[in-house]
Amino acid sequence: MRDHGMASEAGDVLLKTPEDVSPMVADMRWKNGDFVGISFRQKLTRTVLRHLRDMIDEPLQVRMARLMSR
């Protein structure tokens, strides 16, 4: 995932809320510049994975407008 300005380091525990999904606890595995690798502590369900895939398939402008309108 890409996250600008993240001050965390590998081994830190994060609380992430990706694309309208409930907050999930994740462990940061690695960091390389603005890119980080995380693993979620709970297995992501098929429903959540489908939702994330559908959100990512939307044009970026649509996703950003939805996120900024909150």
PDB file of N, CA, C and O in Angstrom:
ATOM      1  N   MET A   1       0.847  -1.150   0.000  1.00  0.00           N
ATOM      2  CA  MET A   1       0.000   0.000   0.000  1.00  0.00           C
ATOM      3  C   MET A   1       0.895   1.215   0.000  1.00  0.00           C
ATOM      4  O   MET A   1       2.050   1.148   0.420  1.00  0.00           O
ATOM      5  N   ARG A   2       0.366   2.317  -0.468  1.00  0.00           N
ATOM      6  CA  ARG A   2       1.130   3.564  -0.485  1.00  0.00           C
ATOM      7  C   ARG A   2       0.547   4.509   0.553  1.00  0.00           C
ATOM      8  O   ARG A   2      -0.664   4.723   0.603  1.00  0.00           O
ATOM      9  N   ASP A   3       1.415   5.069   1.378  1.00  0.00           N
ATOM     10  CA  ASP A   3       0.957   5.965   2.434  1.00  0.00           C
ATOM     11  C   ASP A   3       1.977   7.084   2.607  1.00  0.00           C
ATOM     12  O   ASP A   3       3.058   6.862   3.152  1.00  0.00           O
ATOM     13  N   HIS A   4       1.638   8.277   2.149  1.00  0.00           N
ATOM     14  CA  HIS A   4       2.539   9.421   2.236  1.00  0.00           C
ATOM     15  C   HIS A   4       2.676   9.900   3.678  1.00  0.00           C
ATOM     16  O   HIS A   4       1.684  10.018   4.397  1.00  0.00           O
ATOM     17  N   GLY A   5       3.887  10.169   4.086  1.00  0.00           N
ATOM     18  CA  GLY A   5       4.120  10.798   5.374  1.00  0.00           C
ATOM     19  C   GLY A   5       3.936   9.888   6.582  1.00  0.00           C
ATOM     20  O   GLY A   5       3.830  10.381   7.706  1.00  0.00           O
ATOM     21  N   MET A   6       3.895   8.595   6.384  1.00  0.00           N
ATOM     22  CA  MET A   6       3.710   7.682   7.513  1.00  0.00           C
ATOM     23  C   MET A   6       4.991   7.652   8.348  1.00  0.00           C
ATOM     24  O   MET A   6       6.081   7.452   7.811  1.00  0.00           O
ATOM     25  N   ALA A   7       4.862   7.847   9.638  1.00  0.00           N
ATOM     26  CA  ALA A   7       6.019   7.876  10.530  1.00  0.00           C
ATOM     27  C   ALA A   7       6.270   6.525  11.184  1.00  0.00           C
ATOM     28  O   ALA A   7       7.122   6.420  12.067  1.00  0.00           O
ATOM     29  N   SER A   8       5.550   5.496  10.772  1.00  0.00           N
ATOM     30  CA  SER A   8       5.696   4.173  11.372  1.00  0.00           C
ATOM     31  C   SER A   8       6.880   3.427  10.760  1.00  0.00           C
ATOM     32  O   SER A   8       7.394   3.782   9.699  1.00  0.00           O
ATOM     33  N   GLU A   9       7.282   2.396  11.462  1.00  0.00           N
ATOM     34  CA  GLU A   9       8.385   1.544  11.013  1.00  0.00           C
ATOM     35  C   GLU A   9       7.956   0.085  11.069  1.00  0.00           C
ATOM     36  O   GLU A   9       6.961  -0.256  11.709  1.00  0.00           O
ATOM     37  N   ALA A  10       8.708  -0.766  10.400  1.00  0.00           N
ATOM     38  CA  ALA A  10       8.427  -2.205  10.418  1.00  0.00           C
ATOM     39  C   ALA A  10       8.313  -2.690  11.859  1.00  0.00           C
ATOM     40  O   ALA A  10       9.130  -2.333  12.707  1.00  0.00           O
ATOM     41  N   GLY A  11       7.305  -3.499  12.128  1.00  0.00           N
ATOM     42  CA  GLY A  11       7.050  -4.014  13.464  1.00  0.00           C
ATOM     43  C   GLY A  11       5.965  -3.257  14.212  1.00  0.00           C
ATOM     44  O   GLY A  11       5.435  -3.762  15.202  1.00  0.00           O
ATOM     45  N   ASP A  12       5.623  -2.056  13.759  1.00  0.00           N
ATOM     46  CA  ASP A  12       4.560  -1.277  14.404  1.00  0.00           C
ATOM     47  C   ASP A  12       3.193  -1.909  14.141  1.00  0.00           C
ATOM     48  O   ASP A  12       2.985  -2.586  13.134  1.00  0.00           O
ATOM     49  N   VAL A  13       2.276  -1.672  15.065  1.00  0.00           N
ATOM     50  CA  VAL A  13       0.890  -2.131  14.921  1.00  0.00           C
ATOM     51  C   VAL A  13       0.052  -0.945  14.461  1.00  0.00           C
ATOM     52  O   VAL A  13       0.152   0.144  15.026  1.00  0.00           O
ATOM     53  N   LEU A  14      -0.774  -1.151  13.435  1.00  0.00           N
ATOM     54  CA  LEU A  14      -1.572  -0.080  12.843  1.00  0.00           C
ATOM     55  C   LEU A  14      -3.054  -0.397  12.947  1.00  0.00           C
ATOM     56  O   LEU A  14      -3.443  -1.562  13.023  1.00  0.00           O
ATOM     57  N   LEU A  15      -3.869   0.628  12.951  1.00  0.00           N
ATOM     58  CA  LEU A  15      -5.316   0.487  12.843  1.00  0.00           C
ATOM     59  C   LEU A  15      -5.687   1.136  11.522  1.00  0.00           C
ATOM     60  O   LEU A  15      -5.630   2.360  11.399  1.00  0.00           O
ATOM     61  N   LYS A  16      -6.066   0.336  10.530  1.00  0.00           N
ATOM     62  CA  LYS A  16      -6.353   0.834   9.184  1.00  0.00           C
ATOM     63  C   LYS A  16      -7.846   0.711   8.895  1.00  0.00           C
ATOM     64  O   LYS A  16      -8.505  -0.227   9.344  1.00  0.00           O
ATOM     65  N   THR A  17      -8.365   1.670   8.141  1.00  0.00           N
ATOM     66  CA  THR A  17      -9.760   1.658   7.696  1.00  0.00           C
ATOM     67  C   THR A  17      -9.760   1.820   6.179  1.00  0.00           C
ATOM     68  O   THR A  17      -9.962   2.925   5.674  1.00  0.00           O
ATOM     69  N   PRO A  18      -9.535   0.728   5.451  1.00  0.00           N
ATOM     70  CA  PRO A  18      -9.455   0.845   3.994  1.00  0.00           C
ATOM     71  C   PRO A  18     -10.820   0.924   3.318  1.00  0.00           C
ATOM     72  O   PRO A  18     -11.682   0.076   3.549  1.00  0.00           O
ATOM     73  N   GLU A  19     -11.013   1.942   2.485  1.00  0.00           N
ATOM     74  CA  GLU A  19     -12.178   2.047   1.599  1.00  0.00           C
ATOM     75  C   GLU A  19     -13.512   1.651   2.230  1.00  0.00           C
ATOM     76  O   GLU A  19     -14.139   0.687   1.788  1.00  0.00           O
ATOM     77  N   ASP A  20     -13.945   2.365   3.232  1.00  0.00           N
ATOM     78  CA  ASP A  20     -15.270   2.165   3.835  1.00  0.00           C
ATOM     79  C   ASP A  20     -15.452   0.820   4.540  1.00  0.00           C
ATOM     80  O   ASP A  20     -16.584   0.360   4.693  1.00  0.00           O
ATOM     81  N   VAL A  21     -14.389   0.197   4.962  1.00  0.00           N
ATOM     82  CA  VAL A  21     -14.465  -1.054   5.712  1.00  0.00           C
ATOM     83  C   VAL A  21     -14.192  -0.717   7.170  1.00  0.00           C
ATOM     84  O   VAL A  21     -13.471   0.239   7.457  1.00  0.00           O
ATOM     85  N   SER A  22     -14.748  -1.478   8.082  1.00  0.00           N
ATOM     86  CA  SER A  22     -14.506  -1.246   9.514  1.00  0.00           C
ATOM     87  C   SER A  22     -13.012  -1.244   9.806  1.00  0.00           C
ATOM     88  O   SER A  22     -12.242  -1.895   9.100  1.00  0.00           O
ATOM     89  N   PRO A  23     -12.597  -0.523  10.836  1.00  0.00           N
ATOM     90  CA  PRO A  23     -11.174  -0.503  11.200  1.00  0.00           C
ATOM     91  C   PRO A  23     -10.655  -1.913  11.461  1.00  0.00           C
ATOM     92  O   PRO A  23     -11.340  -2.745  12.054  1.00  0.00           O
ATOM     93  N   MET A  24      -9.422  -2.162  11.002  1.00  0.00           N
ATOM     94  CA  MET A  24      -8.799  -3.468  11.162  1.00  0.00           C
ATOM     95  C   MET A  24      -7.379  -3.292  11.690  1.00  0.00           C
ATOM     96  O   MET A  24      -6.672  -2.365  11.292  1.00  0.00           O
ATOM     97  N   VAL A  25      -6.968  -4.178  12.581  1.00  0.00           N
ATOM     98  CA  VAL A  25      -5.618  -4.149  13.134  1.00  0.00           C
ATOM     99  C   VAL A  25      -4.683  -4.848  12.152  1.00  0.00           C
ATOM    100  O   VAL A  25      -4.974  -5.937  11.658  1.00  0.00           O
ATOM    101  N   ALA A  26      -3.543  -4.189  11.879  1.00  0.00           N
ATOM    102  CA  ALA A  26      -2.562  -4.746  10.956  1.00  0.00           C
ATOM    103  C   ALA A  26      -1.157  -4.532  11.517  1.00  0.00           C
ATOM    104  O   ALA A  26      -0.920  -3.618  12.307  1.00  0.00           O
ATOM    105  N   ASP A  27      -0.243  -5.382  11.097  1.00  0.00           N
ATOM    106  CA  ASP A  27       1.163  -5.256  11.457  1.00  0.00           C
ATOM    107  C   ASP A  27       1.934  -4.781  10.236  1.00  0.00           C
ATOM    108  O   ASP A  27       1.777  -5.324   9.143  1.00  0.00           O
ATOM    109  N   MET A  28       2.783  -3.747  10.432  1.00  0.00           N
ATOM    110  CA  MET A  28       3.615  -3.290   9.325  1.00  0.00           C
ATOM    111  C   MET A  28       4.794  -4.246   9.204  1.00  0.00           C
ATOM    112  O   MET A  28       5.541  -4.450  10.161  1.00  0.00           O
ATOM    113  N   ARG A  29       4.952  -4.823   8.031  1.00  0.00           N
ATOM    114  CA  ARG A  29       6.017  -5.790   7.794  1.00  0.00           C
ATOM    115  C   ARG A  29       7.277  -5.144   7.239  1.00  0.00           C
ATOM    116  O   ARG A  29       8.391  -5.513   7.612  1.00  0.00           O
ATOM    117  N   TRP A  30       7.096  -4.182   6.348  1.00  0.00           N
ATOM    118  CA  TRP A  30       8.240  -3.513   5.737  1.00  0.00           C
ATOM    119  C   TRP A  30       7.847  -2.126   5.252  1.00  0.00           C
ATOM    120  O   TRP A  30       6.663  -1.814   5.120  1.00  0.00           O
ATOM    121  N   LYS A  31       8.847  -1.301   4.991  1.00  0.00           N
ATOM    122  CA  LYS A  31       8.632   0.049   4.473  1.00  0.00           C
ATOM    123  C   LYS A  31       9.744   0.365   3.488  1.00  0.00           C
ATOM    124  O   LYS A  31      10.915   0.085   3.743  1.00  0.00           O
ATOM    125  N   ASN A  32       9.359   0.959   2.342  1.00  0.00           N
ATOM    126  CA  ASN A  32      10.325   1.379   1.335  1.00  0.00           C
ATOM    127  C   ASN A  32       9.818   2.695   0.757  1.00  0.00           C
ATOM    128  O   ASN A  32       8.981   2.694  -0.145  1.00  0.00           O
ATOM    129  N   GLY A  33      10.317   3.808   1.266  1.00  0.00           N
ATOM    130  CA  GLY A  33       9.827   5.118   0.851  1.00  0.00           C
ATOM    131  C   GLY A  33       8.384   5.286   1.289  1.00  0.00           C
ATOM    132  O   GLY A  33       8.071   5.121   2.469  1.00  0.00           O
ATOM    133  N   ASP A  34       7.491   5.617   0.345  1.00  0.00           N
ATOM    134  CA  ASP A  34       6.070   5.789   0.644  1.00  0.00           C
ATOM    135  C   ASP A  34       5.298   4.466   0.621  1.00  0.00           C
ATOM    136  O   ASP A  34       4.101   4.447   0.908  1.00  0.00           O
ATOM    137  N   PHE A  35       5.955   3.386   0.290  1.00  0.00           N
ATOM    138  CA  PHE A  35       5.281   2.095   0.182  1.00  0.00           C
ATOM    139  C   PHE A  35       5.516   1.257   1.431  1.00  0.00           C
ATOM    140  O   PHE A  35       6.635   1.178   1.938  1.00  0.00           O
ATOM    141  N   VAL A  36       4.453   0.637   1.918  1.00  0.00           N
ATOM    142  CA  VAL A  36       4.546  -0.221   3.096  1.00  0.00           C
ATOM    143  C   VAL A  36       3.825  -1.536   2.824  1.00  0.00           C
ATOM    144  O   VAL A  36       2.848  -1.591   2.077  1.00  0.00           O
ATOM    145  N   GLY A  37       4.326  -2.569   3.438  1.00  0.00           N
ATOM    146  CA  GLY A  37       3.667  -3.875   3.372  1.00  0.00           C
ATOM    147  C   GLY A  37       3.069  -4.176   4.729  1.00  0.00           C
ATOM    148  O   GLY A  37       3.754  -4.086   5.748  1.00  0.00           O
ATOM    149  N   ILE A  38       1.790  -4.536   4.750  1.00  0.00           N
ATOM    150  CA  ILE A  38       1.121  -4.836   6.016  1.00  0.00           C
ATOM    151  C   ILE A  38       0.453  -6.195   5.918  1.00  0.00           C
ATOM    152  O   ILE A  38       0.177  -6.699   4.829  1.00  0.00           O
ATOM    153  N   SER A  39       0.200  -6.776   7.080  1.00  0.00           N
ATOM    154  CA  SER A  39      -0.614  -7.995   7.142  1.00  0.00           C
ATOM    155  C   SER A  39      -1.683  -7.765   8.208  1.00  0.00           C
ATOM    156  O   SER A  39      -1.405  -7.315   9.319  1.00  0.00           O
ATOM    157  N   PHE A  40      -2.906  -8.091   7.826  1.00  0.00           N
ATOM    158  CA  PHE A  40      -4.020  -7.924   8.747  1.00  0.00           C
ATOM    159  C   PHE A  40      -4.031  -9.083   9.734  1.00  0.00           C
ATOM    160  O   PHE A  40      -3.728 -10.219   9.370  1.00  0.00           O
ATOM    161  N   ARG A  41      -4.376  -8.800  10.962  1.00  0.00           N
ATOM    162  CA  ARG A  41      -4.384  -9.839  11.994  1.00  0.00           C
ATOM    163  C   ARG A  41      -5.559 -10.797  11.843  1.00  0.00           C
ATOM    164  O   ARG A  41      -5.465 -11.967  12.213  1.00  0.00           O
ATOM    165  N   GLN A  42      -6.663 -10.299  11.298  1.00  0.00           N
ATOM    166  CA  GLN A  42      -7.806 -11.178  11.034  1.00  0.00           C
ATOM    167  C   GLN A  42      -7.899 -11.410   9.539  1.00  0.00           C
ATOM    168  O   GLN A  42      -7.635 -10.512   8.740  1.00  0.00           O
ATOM    169  N   LYS A  43      -8.271 -12.610   9.177  1.00  0.00           N
ATOM    170  CA  LYS A  43      -8.426 -12.954   7.769  1.00  0.00           C
ATOM    171  C   LYS A  43      -9.530 -12.097   7.158  1.00  0.00           C
ATOM    172  O   LYS A  43     -10.602 -11.942   7.744  1.00  0.00           O
ATOM    173  N   LEU A  44      -9.261 -11.540   5.971  1.00  0.00           N
ATOM    174  CA  LEU A  44     -10.259 -10.738   5.277  1.00  0.00           C
ATOM    175  C   LEU A  44     -11.282 -11.667   4.626  1.00  0.00           C
ATOM    176  O   LEU A  44     -10.916 -12.611   3.927  1.00  0.00           O
ATOM    177  N   THR A  45     -12.545 -11.397   4.857  1.00  0.00           N
ATOM    178  CA  THR A  45     -13.596 -12.246   4.302  1.00  0.00           C
ATOM    179  C   THR A  45     -13.732 -12.008   2.798  1.00  0.00           C
ATOM    180  O   THR A  45     -13.246 -11.006   2.275  1.00  0.00           O
ATOM    181  N   ARG A  46     -14.386 -12.920   2.122  1.00  0.00           N
ATOM    182  CA  ARG A  46     -14.623 -12.754   0.686  1.00  0.00           C
ATOM    183  C   ARG A  46     -15.426 -11.493   0.405  1.00  0.00           C
ATOM    184  O   ARG A  46     -15.190 -10.802  -0.586  1.00  0.00           O
ATOM    185  N   THR A  47     -16.377 -11.200   1.285  1.00  0.00           N
ATOM    186  CA  THR A  47     -17.200 -10.002   1.116  1.00  0.00           C
ATOM    187  C   THR A  47     -16.336  -8.745   1.174  1.00  0.00           C
ATOM    188  O   THR A  47     -16.488  -7.850   0.342  1.00  0.00           O
ATOM    189  N   VAL A  48     -15.437  -8.673   2.143  1.00  0.00           N
ATOM    190  CA  VAL A  48     -14.546  -7.511   2.275  1.00  0.00           C
ATOM    191  C   VAL A  48     -13.611  -7.429   1.066  1.00  0.00           C
ATOM    192  O   VAL A  48     -13.413  -6.348   0.511  1.00  0.00           O
ATOM    193  N   LEU A  49     -13.039  -8.552   0.660  1.00  0.00           N
ATOM    194  CA  LEU A  49     -12.146  -8.545  -0.504  1.00  0.00           C
ATOM    195  C   LEU A  49     -12.875  -8.101  -1.768  1.00  0.00           C
ATOM    196  O   LEU A  49     -12.326  -7.342  -2.567  1.00  0.00           O
ATOM    197  N   ARG A  50     -14.103  -8.567  -1.952  1.00  0.00           N
ATOM    198  CA  ARG A  50     -14.897  -8.160  -3.117  1.00  0.00           C
ATOM    199  C   ARG A  50     -15.171  -6.653  -3.070  1.00  0.00           C
ATOM    200  O   ARG A  50     -15.056  -5.962  -4.082  1.00  0.00           O
ATOM    201  N   HIS A  51     -15.533  -6.156  -1.889  1.00  0.00           N
ATOM    202  CA  HIS A  51     -15.800  -4.721  -1.725  1.00  0.00           C
ATOM    203  C   HIS A  51     -14.541  -3.903  -2.051  1.00  0.00           C
ATOM    204  O   HIS A  51     -14.622  -2.913  -2.779  1.00  0.00           O
ATOM    205  N   LEU A  52     -13.394  -4.306  -1.523  1.00  0.00           N
ATOM    206  CA  LEU A  52     -12.151  -3.583  -1.782  1.00  0.00           C
ATOM    207  C   LEU A  52     -11.810  -3.601  -3.272  1.00  0.00           C
ATOM    208  O   LEU A  52     -11.381  -2.589  -3.826  1.00  0.00           O
ATOM    209  N   ARG A  53     -12.000  -4.744  -3.912  1.00  0.00           N
ATOM    210  CA  ARG A  53     -11.724  -4.841  -5.346  1.00  0.00           C
ATOM    211  C   ARG A  53     -12.650  -3.912  -6.134  1.00  0.00           C
ATOM    212  O   ARG A  53     -12.210  -3.227  -7.058  1.00  0.00           O
ATOM    213  N   ASP A  54     -13.928  -3.893  -5.768  1.00  0.00           N
ATOM    214  CA  ASP A  54     -14.884  -3.014  -6.448  1.00  0.00           C
ATOM    215  C   ASP A  54     -14.516  -1.543  -6.260  1.00  0.00           C
ATOM    216  O   ASP A  54     -14.622  -0.758  -7.202  1.00  0.00           O
ATOM    217  N   MET A  55     -14.084  -1.162  -5.055  1.00  0.00           N
ATOM    218  CA  MET A  55     -13.699   0.217  -4.788  1.00  0.00           C
ATOM    219  C   MET A  55     -12.455   0.600  -5.585  1.00  0.00           C
ATOM    220  O   MET A  55     -12.383   1.698  -6.138  1.00  0.00           O
ATOM    221  N   ILE A  56     -11.485  -0.293  -5.643  1.00  0.00           N
ATOM    222  CA  ILE A  56     -10.239  -0.013  -6.357  1.00  0.00           C
ATOM    223  C   ILE A  56     -10.488   0.098  -7.861  1.00  0.00           C
ATOM    224  O   ILE A  56      -9.775   0.823  -8.555  1.00  0.00           O
ATOM    225  N   ASP A  57     -11.496  -0.617  -8.368  1.00  0.00           N
ATOM    226  CA  ASP A  57     -11.821  -0.556  -9.797  1.00  0.00           C
ATOM    227  C   ASP A  57     -12.477   0.764 -10.196  1.00  0.00           C
ATOM    228  O   ASP A  57     -12.519   1.093 -11.382  1.00  0.00           O
ATOM    229  N   GLU A  58     -12.992   1.527  -9.224  1.00  0.00           N
ATOM    230  CA  GLU A  58     -13.588   2.829  -9.535  1.00  0.00           C
ATOM    231  C   GLU A  58     -12.490   3.812  -9.940  1.00  0.00           C
ATOM    232  O   GLU A  58     -11.353   3.697  -9.482  1.00  0.00           O
ATOM    233  N   PRO A  59     -12.826   4.778 -10.798  1.00  0.00           N
ATOM    234  CA  PRO A  59     -11.838   5.815 -11.130  1.00  0.00           C
ATOM    235  C   PRO A  59     -11.390   6.547  -9.857  1.00  0.00           C
ATOM    236  O   PRO A  59     -12.181   6.753  -8.936  1.00  0.00           O
ATOM    237  N   LEU A  60     -10.140   6.927  -9.823  1.00  0.00           N
ATOM    238  CA  LEU A  60      -9.569   7.572  -8.640  1.00  0.00           C
ATOM    239  C   LEU A  60     -10.337   8.838  -8.263  1.00  0.00           C
ATOM    240  O   LEU A  60     -10.538   9.095  -7.076  1.00  0.00           O
ATOM    241  N   GLN A  61     -10.769   9.632  -9.239  1.00  0.00           N
ATOM    242  CA  GLN A  61     -11.505  10.862  -8.929  1.00  0.00           C
ATOM    243  C   GLN A  61     -12.800  10.558  -8.181  1.00  0.00           C
ATOM    244  O   GLN A  61     -13.169  11.298  -7.268  1.00  0.00           O
ATOM    245  N   VAL A  62     -13.492   9.487  -8.550  1.00  0.00           N
ATOM    246  CA  VAL A  62     -14.733   9.098  -7.886  1.00  0.00           C
ATOM    247  C   VAL A  62     -14.438   8.674  -6.453  1.00  0.00           C
ATOM    248  O   VAL A  62     -15.143   9.075  -5.527  1.00  0.00           O
ATOM    249  N   ARG A  63     -13.400   7.865  -6.266  1.00  0.00           N
ATOM    250  CA  ARG A  63     -13.033   7.400  -4.922  1.00  0.00           C
ATOM    251  C   ARG A  63     -12.653   8.569  -4.028  1.00  0.00           C
ATOM    252  O   ARG A  63     -13.094   8.639  -2.881  1.00  0.00           O
ATOM    253  N   MET A  64     -11.834   9.494  -4.543  1.00  0.00           N
ATOM    254  CA  MET A  64     -11.389  10.624  -3.735  1.00  0.00           C
ATOM    255  C   MET A  64     -12.553  11.547  -3.397  1.00  0.00           C
ATOM    256  O   MET A  64     -12.625  12.054  -2.277  1.00  0.00           O
ATOM    257  N   ALA A  65     -13.465  11.776  -4.338  1.00  0.00           N
ATOM    258  CA  ALA A  65     -14.621  12.631  -4.071  1.00  0.00           C
ATOM    259  C   ALA A  65     -15.486  12.032  -2.968  1.00  0.00           C
ATOM    260  O   ALA A  65     -15.981  12.761  -2.108  1.00  0.00           O
ATOM    261  N   ARG A  66     -15.672  10.719  -2.981  1.00  0.00           N
ATOM    262  CA  ARG A  66     -16.454  10.056  -1.944  1.00  0.00           C
ATOM    263  C   ARG A  66     -15.772  10.173  -0.589  1.00  0.00           C
ATOM    264  O   ARG A  66     -16.427  10.466   0.411  1.00  0.00           O
ATOM    265  N   LEU A  67     -14.473   9.946  -0.548  1.00  0.00           N
ATOM    266  CA  LEU A  67     -13.737  10.022   0.719  1.00  0.00           C
ATOM    267  C   LEU A  67     -13.686  11.452   1.272  1.00  0.00           C
ATOM    268  O   LEU A  67     -13.726  11.644   2.487  1.00  0.00           O
ATOM    269  N   MET A  68     -13.597  12.442   0.402  1.00  0.00           N
ATOM    270  CA  MET A  68     -13.482  13.842   0.835  1.00  0.00           C
ATOM    271  C   MET A  68     -14.834  14.420   1.236  1.00  0.00           C
ATOM    272  O   MET A  68     -14.885  15.448   1.912  1.00  0.00           O
ATOM    273  N   SER A  69     -15.925  13.783   0.834  1.00  0.00           N
ATOM    274  CA  SER A  69     -17.253  14.335   1.142  1.00  0.00           C
ATOM    275  C   SER A  69     -17.727  13.989   2.559  1.00  0.00           C
ATOM    276  O   SER A  69     -18.822  14.387   2.957  1.00  0.00           O
ATOM    277  N   ARG A  70     -16.945  13.283   3.288  1.00  0.00           N
ATOM    278  CA  ARG A  70     -17.341  12.887   4.654  1.00  0.00           C
ATOM    279  C   ARG A  70     -17.127  13.986   5.637  1.00  0.00           C
ATOM    280  O   ARG A  70     -17.408  13.816   6.823  1.00  0.00           O
TER     281      ARG A  70
END
